[in-house]
Amino acid sequence: MKEKVLEVLEKIRPLLQNEGSDVEFIALTDDNILQICIQGRGKTCPSARKSLKNLISKYMLRSVPELGGIETLESSATVNNIKK
């Protein structure tokens, strides 16, 4: 499933980049929750972050229906701190 998720992220990345944002794949949890970090303009503006998460969720859940959901994290460092 990870490969499918990464393929979808690559397909929607140009849409995000046109808006001055990007997305980083962080992890796919054991319960199929996709963890991502929104970067660029979407990271600093709460309403933009919410809009981008909704856009990503729409594409992801349509393309990978077995996903349990999407969680946005501040950065990949957040995951490292959670694991410690």
C-alpha positions, -999 to 999 in steps of 0.1 A, spaced: 0 0 0 29 24 7 39 23 -30 3 32 -40 3 61 -15 36 74 -28 23 72 -64 -7 93 -56 14 119 -37 36 122 -68 5 128 -89 -9 156 -67 24 172 -59 23 195 -90 -11 208 -78 4 216 -44 36 231 -59 15 255 -81 2 269 -48 37 273 -33 33 242 -11 45 206 -10 39 174 10 64 151 26 55 114 33 63 107 69 49 72 76 21 48 70 11 34 105 1 -1 113 -36 10 113 -32 25 78 -31 61 89 -10 82 64 12 107 82 23 137 61 40 170 66 27 200 46 56 223 35 59 257 20 31 283 21 6 257 34 27 251 65 25 286 78 -12 294 72 -38 274 92 -65 278 66 -42 269 37 -30 238 57 -66 227 62 -75 232 25 -44 213 14 -51 185 39 -86 183 25 -73 182 -11 -48 155 -3 -74 135 16 -99 137 -13 -73 123 -37 -58 97 -13 -91 82 -1 -104 80 -36 -73 63 -49 -64 43 -18 -97 35 -1 -81 11 24 -64 41 41 -77 47 76 -72 84 75 -46 111 71 -28 129 99 -7 160 93 24 165 115 46 195 119 77 177 106 94 144 104 111 153 137 77 149 153 76 112 144 111 107 157 101 123 191 69 101 193 90 70 187 114 78 216 
